[in-house]
Amino acid sequence: MSRPTVLLAAVLEWAGTARLPRAFAEAGLDVVVLAPAGRLVTQSQFVSEVLVAPEPLAQYLDALKQLMTARRFDHCVACDEPLIYALALRRAETWTHPLLPTPATGSHLDFVISKLIFPSTCERAGLPVPATRIHTDPQQIAQAAWALGFPLVVKLARGYGGKEVRQVDTPAALQQLLAGWPAGTPVVLQEFVAGAPGSCCALWVRGELKAWFAFQTVRTWPDAFSPSTMVRLVDRPALEPMLRAIGRLSGFHGLGGIDFIKRPDGSVALTEQHARPIPQFVLAERAGIDLPRALRALVDSAPDALFQSPRIAADDTEDIPLFPQEAYRMIGAGHVRALARWRRDPRYRRQLFRDDRPLFAATLRELRRWAHTTWNTHHAMRGHYLNMDRSVERCETMEAQLRRLDLPWISRLRATDGRELPPRPQSPLTPGEIGCFVSHANAIAQVRPRAVRLVLEDDAMLSPQLVDVLEGLPLERLLRYDIVFLDCQPMATTGNLLALWRSLRRHTTQDGEATSVRRATGVDVHEARGLYLWAAAAYFVTPHGRDTLPGLLQECLAAGPLEAFDTALHRLIEEGRIRAAVLAPFLATPRLDCREATTIAGRPQQDIGVLSAAMRHLFFAGDVTGAQAHAAAVRRKPLTADPALQLLADLMAQGFIAAAESGPPADSD
């Protein structure tokens, strides 16, 4: 008789997902995995069949739908939140139902996946949650924040792995945080609960609790709301009736989790539920939970299966490092020698899944790769943003952004105020333009030998995936250039705009339900010659550029300067004296209130600034909320009084759209 089969549908890389095949195999199931190529879960020796799917979520869903329509599985697991969110949007389609962790009808699924609905539903059911307010209007958000008191916790409706969750200590910090989030989005404000954070791993069968255990968070990385890297098993009997109630409210069928906080008085407050499985197998064994037996009861939908509660020894107070999470933290923090603990310390050795040698080897390879790119990024590379002493508000906005994106390696560099410089009568530039030129030249001159330096202007918006994309892009690809731009005003030729558009479509995905928020998944490297027109909001200076650029820039300054900094870069690139590249989609762009200066004949300077900012936002991998409205007034203006020229513009627009929708993907360097 054939064994039952479980499908693991995985898009993201989660350490826990990679451990699921072993547990299901020990439960007597064949394991089929549908995942993008290279995911660790596909390397497990306990996987019976690997099906490779495209990584972009829309294409992955198409592949998943085809699979679910063609084959039947005894149990299905959607292994990460973005996939579950996408399936929830298509819950009316019956093929999604086996993949959802709750019934598709009613409010069960929304209770599990929405940070808006979970606290209010728990409160009505008498379950302890922090005081919560949900608002969209900025004024109401501010009033609710004052009512709850500072500090407080602020969340968006959906997120995972601690994303979109922040602790806010002051009203000013709240305003800065909201400025970086999509306008009009519901915001969850919760009272800050002092105490010890923790999580439960639980398994429900059709809403009935069958197994659970809890652990206290000892260490997280990279910030306080990120996943745990070190934990401690804890005995929290008060959680059991709460978990039973959660099961009844959600009808949950699968392996999930709950986050909680133990208050100083010993009481517990629930903070949110996890729809994805959180399988901490080593912890389960230490807590006396037979996870394979519980999973078999899940697959068999056996409501009469024996209930398993945690049995934790009174003297088990050991801090348990999680592998590979704690190893990633050590690498990210630069604690190279501490990695030796995995071989010497019994606490660490127990976490190594050497019973699954292919998975263990693949994990070590991934750690080595990540260490190489991380050390390159965080040690060989440093960054500065240029900021004048009188631009205090810009400084505060940039610092808030750097904290939000966890970019401590970028620091302020005092910019030169052109009004303080001696007059340069030979230069046609304004004092502000001269100060800008001098500031950039000084920043480039300070780059250390063999280092990579990121230079930003203080109005630059950064893609939240900046570091992730850079870690996936070998620095060797960039070191052949002198300067690499993260954004630019392109020469507006059909070929250039098509290339940038195709890079945007190829390397971005929609961030959940926010259609104006894009997530970068990679970049193409384009030659700047023939593409770059102007811009200096964000760029890298390479070791080769460190040797080449200072002399060229001093030559320009000695001559006047006769042209603005980025105009000089354009000329030097076109003359072949600088080799430059542009990354697309753009990983940075100026804020929309920026106005680019230009002297293009026949067009008002203000209109050009609006068009430039809108175009650069169009190719930005981040939040582009407001770009349409920003350019609306200029778009409505007549282009020309010449009917023949207007006809030519209309024909070019039609041809461009046809090429953009049907053309091949962009070539990458």
C-alpha positions in Angstrom: 0.0 0.0 0.0 1.4 3.4 -0.9 2.3 5.9 1.7 0.4 9.1 2.2 2.0 12.2 0.6 2.5 15.7 1.9 3.2 18.7 -0.2 5.4 21.5 1.2 4.9 24.7 -0.8 7.7 27.1 0.0 8.7 30.4 -1.5 11.0 32.0 1.1 14.0 30.6 2.8 13.2 29.6 6.4 15.4 27.4 8.5 12.3 25.7 10.0 10.9 24.8 6.6 14.1 22.9 5.8 13.5 20.7 8.8 9.9 19.7 8.0 10.7 16.9 5.5 12.5 14.8 8.3 9.5 15.2 10.7 6.9 14.2 8.0 9.1 11.3 6.8 9.4 10.0 10.4 5.6 10.3 10.5 5.4 7.8 7.6 4.8 10.2 4.7 6.4 10.8 1.3 7.4 14.4 1.0 7.0 16.5 -2.2 8.5 20.0 -2.2 7.5 22.8 -4.6 10.1 25.6 -4.2 12.4 27.9 -6.2 15.7 26.3 -7.2 18.3 26.3 -4.5 16.0 26.5 -1.4 17.5 24.5 1.5 14.3 22.5 1.9 15.0 21.0 -1.5 18.3 19.6 -0.3 16.9 17.4 2.5 17.5 13.7 2.1 14.0 13.1 3.4 12.4 14.7 0.3 10.9 12.2 -2.1 10.3 14.6 -5.0 11.5 18.1 -5.7 9.4 20.3 -8.1 11.1 23.5 -9.1 8.9 26.6 -9.4 9.7 30.2 -10.5 10.6 32.6 -7.6 8.3 35.6 -8.5 5.2 35.0 -6.5 2.7 35.5 -9.3 4.5 32.8 -11.4 4.9 30.6 -8.4 1.1 30.7 -7.8 0.5 29.7 -11.4 2.8 26.6 -11.0 1.2 25.8 -7.7 -2.3 26.0 -9.2 -1.3 23.6 -12.0 0.1 21.2 -9.5 -2.9 21.3 -7.2 -5.3 20.8 -10.1 -3.3 17.9 -11.5 -2.5 15.9 -8.4 -4.0 15.0 -5.0 -2.1 15.2 -1.7 -3.0 13.8 1.6 -1.9 17.0 3.3 -0.5 20.4 2.1 1.5 23.0 4.0 2.0 26.6 2.8 5.4 27.3 4.5 5.6 31.1 4.5 3.4 34.2 5.1 3.7 35.9 1.7 2.4 32.7 0.1 -0.4 32.4 2.6 -1.4 36.0 2.1 -1.5 35.5 -1.7 -3.6 32.3 -1.2 -5.9 34.2 1.1 -6.6 36.7 -1.7 -7.7 33.7 -3.9 -9.6 31.8 -1.3 -12.7 31.8 -3.5 -10.8 29.4 -5.8 -11.2 25.9 -4.4 -7.7 24.7 -5.4 -6.3 26.9 -2.6 -8.4 25.3 0.2 -6.1 22.4 1.0 -3.2 24.8 1.4 -4.9 27.2 3.8 -4.4 26.5 7.5 -8.0 27.4 8.4 -11.4 27.0 6.7 -11.7 29.4 3.7 -15.1 30.6 4.7 -16.1 33.0 7.4 -13.5 35.1 9.3 -11.3 32.2 10.4 -8.4 32.9 8.0 -8.4 36.7 8.6 -8.2 36.1 12.3 -5.0 34.2 11.8 -3.2 36.4 9.2 -4.3 39.9 10.0 -2.8 42.0 12.8 -5.9 44.1 12.6 -8.4 41.3 13.4 -6.4 39.1 15.8 -6.3 41.5 18.8 -9.9 42.6 18.6 -11.2 39.0 18.2 -9.1 37.8 21.1 -10.3 40.7 23.3 -14.0 39.8 22.5 -13.2 36.2 23.4 -11.7 37.2 26.8 -8.1 36.4 25.8 -5.5 38.7 27.2 -3.9 41.0 24.6 -2.2 44.4 24.9 -4.4 47.4 24.6 -4.8 48.1 20.8 -6.0 50.9 18.5 -6.3 50.7 14.7 -6.4 53.8 12.6 -5.7 55.1 9.1 -6.0 58.9 9.6 -2.7 60.5 10.8 -4.5 62.7 13.3 -6.4 59.7 14.8 -3.1 57.7 15.0 -1.5 60.6 16.9 -4.4 60.8 19.3 -4.4 57.0 19.9 -0.7 57.1 20.5 -1.1 59.7 23.2 -3.9 57.7 24.8 -1.8 54.5 24.9 1.3 56.3 26.0 4.9 56.1 24.9 6.7 53.8 24.3 4.3 51.8 22.1 4.5 49.1 19.4 3.4 50.0 15.9 2.6 47.5 13.2 1.2 47.2 9.7 -1.7 44.8 9.0 0.6 42.1 7.6 4.2 41.2 8.0 6.5 38.3 9.0 9.8 37.7 10.7 9.4 40.9 12.7 9.1 43.0 9.5 6.8 46.1 9.8 6.9 46.0 13.6 8.6 48.8 15.5 8.9 50.2 19.0 8.3 53.9 19.0 9.5 56.0 22.0 8.4 59.6 21.1 5.8 61.4 19.0 8.5 62.6 16.6 9.7 59.0 16.1 6.2 58.0 15.3 5.9 60.7 12.7 9.2 59.6 11.1 8.1 56.0 11.0 4.7 56.7 9.4 6.4 58.9 6.8 8.2 55.8 5.5 5.0 53.7 5.3 2.4 53.7 2.6 -0.1 56.5 3.1 -3.7 55.5 3.9 -2.6 52.1 5.3 -4.3 50.9 8.5 -1.8 51.1 11.3 -2.0 49.0 14.5 -0.9 50.7 17.7 -0.4 48.6 20.8 0.6 49.4 24.4 4.2 48.5 25.1 4.2 45.5 27.5 7.3 45.2 29.7 8.3 41.6 30.3 9.8 38.5 28.8 8.9 37.8 25.2 8.3 34.2 24.1 6.6 31.9 21.5 4.5 28.8 21.5 4.8 26.0 18.9 1.4 24.3 18.6 -0.3 21.7 16.5 -4.1 21.8 16.0 -6.3 19.2 14.3 -9.4 20.9 12.9 -9.2 23.5 15.6 -8.5 21.1 18.5 -5.1 21.5 20.3 -3.1 18.3 20.1 0.5 19.3 21.1 2.3 22.4 22.2 5.4 23.8 24.1 6.7 27.2 24.8 10.0 29.0 24.9 11.3 32.3 26.0 13.3 34.5 23.6 16.8 35.1 24.9 18.3 36.7 21.8 17.0 38.0 18.5 18.7 39.2 15.3 19.1 41.7 13.7 16.7 43.7 16.0 14.3 43.2 18.9 11.4 42.1 16.7 13.3 39.8 14.5 13.3 36.0 14.7 14.9 34.3 17.7 18.5 33.0 17.6 18.7 31.8 21.2 15.9 30.6 23.4 15.0 28.8 26.7 12.3 26.3 27.3 9.7 27.5 29.8 6.7 26.1 31.6 3.7 28.3 31.0 0.6 26.2 31.9 -1.6 29.3 31.6 -1.1 29.2 27.8 -2.8 25.9 27.3 -6.4 27.1 27.7 -5.6 30.1 25.5 -4.2 27.9 22.8 -7.4 25.8 22.9 -9.5 29.0 22.6 -7.3 30.1 19.6 -8.0 26.8 17.9 -11.7 27.1 18.4 -11.7 30.7 17.0 -9.6 29.9 14.0 -10.4 26.3 13.2 -6.6 26.0 12.6 -5.4 22.7 11.0 -1.7 22.4 11.1 1.5 23.5 12.8 1.6 27.1 13.9 2.5 29.4 16.7 1.6 32.2 19.0 3.8 35.0 20.3 3.3 36.2 23.9 4.8 38.3 26.6 5.1 37.3 30.3 4.4 40.4 32.4 6.4 41.1 35.6 3.4 40.0 37.6 3.5 36.5 35.9 0.4 37.1 33.7 0.6 36.5 29.9 -0.5 38.7 27.0 -0.8 37.3 23.5 0.6 39.5 20.7 0.0 37.7 17.4 -0.4 34.3 15.7 1.8 32.7 13.1 0.1 31.0 10.1 3.3 29.4 8.9 4.7 26.3 10.7 7.4 27.0 13.3 9.0 23.6 13.8 11.7 23.8 16.5 12.4 20.1 16.4 15.2 20.0 18.9 13.1 22.0 21.4 10.1 19.7 20.8 12.2 16.7 21.8 13.5 18.4 24.9 10.0 19.4 25.8 8.8 15.8 25.6 6.8 16.3 22.4 6.7 13.5 19.8 6.4 15.7 16.8 6.2 13.0 14.1 3.3 11.3 16.0 1.5 14.6 16.2 2.0 15.3 12.5 0.6 11.9 11.7 -2.5 12.7 13.7 -2.7 15.9 11.7 -2.5 14.2 8.3 -5.0 11.6 9.4 -7.3 14.3 10.8 -7.6 12.3 14.0 -9.5 14.3 16.6 -9.1 11.5 19.1 -5.3 11.5 18.9 -3.5 11.6 22.3 -2.9 15.1 23.5 0.7 16.0 24.2 1.6 18.7 26.7 5.1 19.8 27.5 7.2 18.0 30.1 10.1 20.3 31.0 12.5 19.4 33.7 12.6 21.9 36.6 16.4 22.2 36.2 16.2 22.8 32.4 17.1 26.5 32.3 19.7 26.2 29.6 20.0 28.9 26.9 19.7 27.0 23.6 21.3 28.5 20.4 19.3 27.8 17.3 21.1 26.6 14.2 21.6 28.2 11.7 20.0 31.4 13.1 22.6 32.0 15.7 25.4 31.3 13.2 24.0 34.0 10.9 24.0 36.4 13.9 27.6 35.6 14.7 28.6 36.2 11.1 26.6 39.4 10.8 28.1 40.7 14.1 31.6 39.8 12.9 32.1 37.2 15.7 34.1 34.8 13.6 35.9 33.0 16.5 32.6 32.4 18.3 31.6 30.1 15.5 34.0 27.5 17.0 31.4 26.9 19.7 29.4 24.8 17.3 32.1 22.2 17.5 33.1 22.5 21.2 29.9 23.4 23.1 27.4 20.5 23.6 24.5 23.1 23.6 25.5 24.0 20.1 26.4 20.6 18.7 22.9 19.2 19.6 21.4 21.8 17.2 23.3 20.5 14.2 21.1 18.3 12.0 23.8 15.9 11.0 21.1 13.1 10.6 20.3 15.0 7.3 23.7 15.3 5.8 22.8 16.8 2.4 20.8 19.5 4.2 23.6 20.1 6.7 26.2 20.4 3.9 23.9 22.8 1.9 23.4 24.9 5.0 27.2 25.2 5.6 27.6 26.2 1.9 25.0 28.9 2.4 26.6 30.1 5.6 30.0 30.4 3.8 28.4 32.3 0.9 26.6 34.6 3.2 29.7 35.2 5.3 31.7 36.1 2.2 29.1 38.6 0.9 28.3 40.0 4.4 31.9 40.6 5.3 32.4 42.3 1.9 29.3 44.4 2.4 29.8 45.3 6.1 33.6 45.5 6.4 35.0 46.4 3.0 32.1 48.8 2.3 31.2 51.9 4.3 28.7 54.6 3.5 28.2 58.3 4.1 25.3 60.7 3.5 26.2 64.3 2.8 24.4 66.8 5.1 24.9 70.5 5.8 24.8 71.6 9.4 21.7 73.8 8.7 19.7 70.9 7.2 18.7 69.5 10.5 15.3 68.1 9.4 17.0 66.2 6.5 19.5 64.7 8.9 16.8 63.5 11.2 14.8 62.0 8.4 17.9 60.2 7.0 18.9 58.9 10.5 15.4 57.5 11.0 15.5 55.7 7.7 18.9 54.2 8.4 17.6 52.9 11.8 14.5 51.5 10.2 16.5 49.7 7.5 19.3 48.6 9.9 22.1 50.3 8.1 24.6 51.2 10.9 27.5 51.3 8.4 26.2 54.5 6.8 27.0 57.7 8.8 26.7 61.4 8.3 29.5 63.3 6.6 29.4 67.1 6.9 28.7 68.7 3.6 30.2 72.0 2.5 27.9 75.0 2.5 28.7 76.9 -0.7 27.9 80.2 0.9 30.9 79.7 3.2 33.4 79.3 0.3 35.5 82.0 -1.3 33.9 83.4 -4.4 34.8 81.7 -7.7 34.3 84.4 -10.3 35.3 82.0 -13.1 32.5 79.6 -12.4 28.9 80.1 -13.8 27.5 77.9 -10.9 25.6 79.1 -7.9 27.2 78.8 -4.5 24.9 75.9 -3.7 26.1 74.0 -6.8 29.7 74.7 -6.0 29.2 73.5 -2.4 27.6 70.3 -3.7 30.5 69.7 -6.1 33.1 70.2 -3.3 31.1 68.0 -0.9 31.0 65.1 -3.3 34.7 65.5 -4.2 35.6 65.5 -0.5 33.6 62.4 0.1 35.3 60.5 -2.8 38.7 61.7 -1.7 38.2 60.2 1.8 37.6 56.6 0.4 40.3 54.3 1.9 42.4 52.2 -0.4 40.8 48.9 -1.5 37.5 50.0 0.1 34.0 50.4 -1.4 32.2 53.6 -0.4 28.5 54.3 -0.7 27.8 58.1 -1.0 24.3 59.4 -0.5 22.7 62.8 -0.6 20.5 63.5 2.4 17.2 63.4 0.5 17.8 59.9 -0.8 15.1 57.2 -0.2 16.6 53.7 0.0 15.1 50.4 -1.1 14.3 48.2 2.0 16.0 45.4 0.1 19.3 47.3 -0.5 21.5 45.0 1.6 19.7 41.8 0.5 20.3 42.7 -3.2 23.9 43.7 -2.6 24.6 40.4 -0.7 23.2 38.5 -3.7 25.3 40.5 -6.2 29.0 39.5 -6.1 31.1 42.6 -5.6 33.5 41.5 -8.3 30.8 42.4 -10.9 31.0 46.0 -9.7 34.8 46.3 -9.2 35.4 46.7 -12.9 33.8 50.2 -12.7 34.9 53.4 -11.2 31.5 54.4 -10.0 28.1 52.6 -9.8 24.9 54.5 -9.6 21.9 53.3 -7.6 19.7 55.8 -9.4 19.9 58.3 -12.3 18.1 60.5 -14.6 18.3 58.5 -17.8 18.7 59.8 -21.3 15.1 59.5 -22.4 15.7 57.3 -25.5 13.3 54.4 -26.3 16.1 51.9 -25.8 17.1 53.2 -22.4 13.6 53.4 -21.0 12.7 49.9 -22.3 15.9 48.5 -20.7 15.1 50.1 -17.3 11.4 49.1 -17.5 12.3 45.5 -18.2 14.8 45.4 -15.3 12.1 46.8 -13.1 9.6 44.1 -14.1 12.2 41.4 -14.0 13.5 42.1 -10.5 10.6 43.4 -8.4 7.5 41.9 -6.9 4.5 43.6 -5.4 4.8 43.9 -1.6 1.6 42.1 -0.4 -1.5 44.1 -1.2 0.3 47.4 -1.5 0.3 48.0 -5.3 2.6 51.1 -4.9 5.2 49.2 -2.9 7.7 47.1 -4.7 10.2 44.6 -3.3 13.6 44.2 -5.1 14.6 40.7 -5.8 17.8 41.5 -7.8 19.3 44.0 -10.2 20.7 44.3 -13.7 24.0 46.0 -14.2 23.8 48.5 -17.1 26.6 50.4 -18.7 26.2 54.1 -17.8 27.6 55.4 -21.1 24.7 56.4 -23.3 22.3 55.9 -20.4 23.3 58.2 -17.5 22.3 61.9 -17.9 22.6 63.3 -14.4 22.1 62.3 -10.7 24.2 62.0 -7.6 21.7 60.9 -5.0 23.3 57.5 -4.5 26.4 55.8 -5.9 29.3 53.5 -5.0 32.9 54.5 -5.4 35.0 51.4 -6.1 38.7 50.9 -5.3 39.5 51.7 -8.9 37.3 54.8 -8.8 39.1 55.9 -5.6 42.3 56.0 -7.6 40.7 57.6 -10.7 38.0 60.0 -9.6 39.8 62.5 -7.2 42.2 63.7 -9.9 39.5 64.2 -12.5 37.3 66.1 -10.0 40.1 68.3 -8.9 40.8 69.1 -12.6 37.1 70.2 -12.9 37.2 72.3 -9.7 40.4 74.0 -10.8 38.7 75.0 -14.1 35.8 76.7 -12.3 34.0 74.4 -11.9 32.2 75.1 -15.2 29.5 72.5 -14.7 27.6 70.9 -11.9 29.0 67.7 -10.3 26.7 65.2 -12.0 26.9 67.1 -15.3 30.7 66.7 -15.0 30.3 63.0 -14.4 28.1 62.7 -17.5 30.7 64.3 -19.6 33.6 62.2 -18.2 31.6 59.1 -18.7 30.7 59.9 -22.3 34.4 60.8 -23.0 35.4 57.4 -21.7 37.5 58.8 -18.9 35.3 57.2 -16.2 33.8 53.7 -16.5 30.4 53.7 -14.8 27.4 51.4 -14.3 23.7 51.9 -13.3 21.9 49.3 -11.2 18.3 48.7 -12.2 15.7 48.7 -10.8 16.9 51.7 -8.8 17.8 50.9 -5.2 17.6 54.6 -4.2 15.9 57.8 -5.4 15.4 61.3 -4.2 12.3 62.1 -2.2 9.4 63.5 -4.4 9.8 67.0 -2.9 13.3 67.1 -4.6 13.6 69.4 -7.6 16.3 68.7 -10.1 18.0 71.7 -11.7 18.5 71.8 -15.4 18.9 74.2 -18.3 17.0 72.3 -21.1 15.8 74.8 -23.5 12.1 75.3 -24.1 10.8 73.7 -20.9 10.2 75.4 -17.6 12.7 74.3 -15.0 10.0 73.4 -12.5 8.3 71.1 -15.0 11.6 69.3 -15.7 12.2 68.8 -12.0 8.7 67.3 -11.6 9.2 65.0 -14.6 12.7 63.9 -13.5 11.5 63.0 -10.0 8.5 61.1 -11.3 10.6 59.2 -13.8 13.2 58.2 -11.3 10.5 57.0 -8.9 9.0 55.0 -11.7 12.1 52.8 -11.8 12.6 52.7 -8.0 12.3 49.3 -6.1 10.5 50.7 -3.0 7.5 52.8 -2.1 6.4 54.9 -5.1 3.2 56.2 -3.4 2.4 59.6 -4.8 4.4 59.4 -8.0 1.2 59.6 -10.1 -0.2 62.5 -8.3 3.2 64.3 -8.3 3.3 64.3 -12.1 -0.4 64.8 -12.7 -0.3 68.5 -13.4 2.5 68.3 -15.9 1.0 65.2 -17.6 -2.2 67.2 -18.3 -0.4 70.1 -20.0 -0.4 70.1 -23.9 2.8 68.7 -25.2 3.0 70.9 -28.3 1.0 73.1 -30.6 2.4 71.4 -33.7 -0.2 68.7 -34.7 2.4 66.7 -36.7 4.8 66.6 -33.7 1.8 65.6 -31.4 1.0 62.7 -33.8 4.6 61.6 -33.7 4.6 61.6 -29.9 1.3 59.6 -29.8 2.7 57.0 -32.3 5.9 56.7 -30.3 3.9 56.1 -27.1 1.9 53.4 -28.7 5.0 51.7 -30.0 6.8 52.0 -26.7 3.9 50.3 -24.8 3.8 47.5 -27.4 7.5 46.9 -27.1 7.4 47.0 -23.3 4.6 44.5 -23.0 6.0 42.0 -25.6 9.7 42.5 -25.6 12.4 40.1 -24.3 13.7 40.5 -20.7 16.5 43.0 -20.2 20.1 41.8 -20.8 22.2 42.0 -17.8 25.9 42.6 -17.7 
